Amino acid sequence: MKFKTISLSDYDNEQEIDELLIIEGIENNPALEKVIPPKWHAFVNELIQDYNELDNRSFYEKYKKTIGLGQIWFLLKEYEEENEGGNLLGSLIVFAMVEKGCILQLDYKEDLENYDSNIKKFWDIETKLVQFILDNDQNYYALVPYEVDISAMYEIPLKDVK
């Protein structure tokens, strides 16, 4: 009998670890707890705190890979120019949630109906579909609890879709 050798580095138990480390509550903006699933409260709370406390370089370096800043702004200078007014936090949270699989990102040419089965539900209650309106050529969708009545997440407007 032969056994297949599996390297521990190939074993992906990140989801199991995440489930054990859930810390609910977004101390830096409790209203977001209605939109962000509890699984990511601690991450979003840290992101908000870092955005408010770190300089541009430190923030960019810390989140370059984890939320894909390096793919949006290839250079630190581009990020600094975009963040000159300090008004990017909502966009950064959306990008982070796209990376985590919580928000579905579609090109403006794509039809939502072809991808609505790809939208993940992270809530154990009735949900509705909302769109996050960013100033780019992408569309961003997520399921949130039905009773949520939030019109914006920082600078990003939210719109009920269905």
C-alpha positions in Angstrom: 0.0 0.0 0.0 1.4 3.4 -1.0 0.4 6.7 0.6 0.5 10.0 -1.1 3.0 12.4 0.6 1.4 15.7 1.5 3.5 18.6 2.6 2.1 20.5 5.6 2.7 23.7 3.7 0.3 22.5 1.0 -2.5 21.9 3.5 -4.8 24.9 3.6 -6.4 25.1 7.0 -6.7 28.9 7.0 -10.5 28.7 7.1 -10.4 26.4 10.2 -8.0 28.8 11.9 -10.2 31.8 10.9 -13.3 30.2 12.5 -11.4 29.8 15.8 -10.2 33.4 15.9 -13.4 35.3 15.3 -13.6 38.4 17.4 -16.8 40.2 16.9 -17.2 44.0 17.0 -15.7 46.9 15.0 -14.7 49.2 17.8 -13.5 51.9 15.3 -16.9 52.1 13.6 -19.7 50.0 15.1 -22.1 50.8 12.3 -20.1 48.7 9.9 -20.9 45.6 12.0 -24.3 45.6 10.1 -22.5 45.3 6.7 -19.3 43.4 7.5 -19.7 39.8 8.5 -18.4 39.0 12.0 -15.7 36.8 10.6 -13.9 39.9 9.4 -14.7 42.4 12.2 -11.3 42.2 13.8 -9.5 42.6 10.4 -11.6 45.6 9.4 -11.2 47.1 12.8 -7.4 46.8 12.5 -7.5 48.2 8.9 -9.4 51.3 10.1 -7.1 51.8 13.0 -4.0 51.4 10.8 -5.4 53.8 8.2 -5.9 56.5 11.0 -2.6 55.9 12.7 0.0 54.8 10.2 1.8 57.0 7.7 1.1 56.3 4.0 4.2 54.3 3.5 3.7 52.0 6.4 0.0 51.4 5.6 0.8 50.7 1.9 3.6 48.3 2.8 1.4 46.5 5.4 -1.6 46.0 3.0 0.2 45.9 -0.3 -0.4 42.1 -0.6 -3.1 41.4 1.9 -5.8 43.6 0.3 -4.1 44.0 -3.1 -3.0 47.6 -2.8 0.0 46.8 -5.0 -2.4 45.7 -7.8 -4.5 48.9 -7.6 -1.7 51.4 -7.1 1.6 49.9 -8.4 3.7 52.5 -6.7 3.6 54.1 -3.3 3.5 57.5 -4.9 0.3 56.6 -6.8 -1.3 55.6 -3.5 -0.1 58.7 -1.8 -1.5 60.9 -4.5 -4.9 59.2 -4.4 -5.0 59.3 -0.6 -4.0 63.0 -0.5 -7.3 64.1 1.0 -7.4 61.1 3.4 -10.7 60.0 2.0 -10.0 56.4 0.8 -11.1 54.3 3.8 -14.4 53.1 2.4 -12.7 52.0 -0.9 -10.0 50.2 1.0 -12.5 48.3 3.0 -14.3 47.3 -0.2 -11.0 46.2 -1.7 -10.2 44.2 1.4 -13.6 42.5 1.4 -13.2 41.6 -2.3 -9.9 39.9 -1.4 -11.6 38.0 1.4 -14.4 36.8 -0.9 -17.1 38.8 0.9 -17.8 41.3 -1.9 -18.2 40.2 -5.6 -16.3 42.5 -8.0 -17.5 42.6 -11.6 -16.3 44.5 -14.6 -18.9 47.1 -15.7 -19.4 45.0 -18.9 -20.4 41.9 -16.9 -24.1 41.1 -16.3 -24.8 40.5 -12.6 -27.4 37.8 -13.4 -24.5 35.6 -14.8 -22.7 35.8 -11.5 -25.3 36.2 -8.8 -24.7 32.5 -7.7 -21.1 33.5 -6.9 -22.2 35.9 -4.2 -21.5 34.3 -0.9 -23.9 34.5 2.1 -22.2 35.0 5.4 -25.3 35.8 7.5 -27.7 33.3 9.1 -30.6 35.7 8.6 -32.6 37.0 5.6 -30.4 39.1 3.3 -30.6 41.6 0.5 -28.2 42.4 -2.3 -26.5 45.8 -2.1 -24.1 47.5 -4.5 -21.1 49.6 -3.3 -20.7 52.5 -5.7 -17.0 53.3 -6.3 -15.7 55.7 -8.8 -14.2 53.2 -11.2 -15.2 50.8 -14.0 -16.0 47.9 -11.6 -19.2 46.9 -9.8 -19.2 45.6 -6.3 -22.0 43.5 -4.7 -22.6 41.8 -1.4 -25.4 40.3 0.6 -26.1 42.1 3.9 -28.9 41.6 6.5 -32.2 42.7 5.1 -32.9 45.2 7.9 -29.6 47.1 7.2 -30.3 50.7 6.3 -26.9 52.3 5.7 -26.5 54.7 2.9 -22.7 54.9 2.9 -19.6 53.3 4.2 -17.3 56.2 4.7 -17.1 57.8 1.2 -18.7 54.9 -0.6 -22.5 55.0 -1.2 -24.5 51.8 -0.9 -27.5 51.0 -3.0 -30.1 48.3 -2.6 -30.2 46.1 -5.7 -32.9 43.6 -4.9 
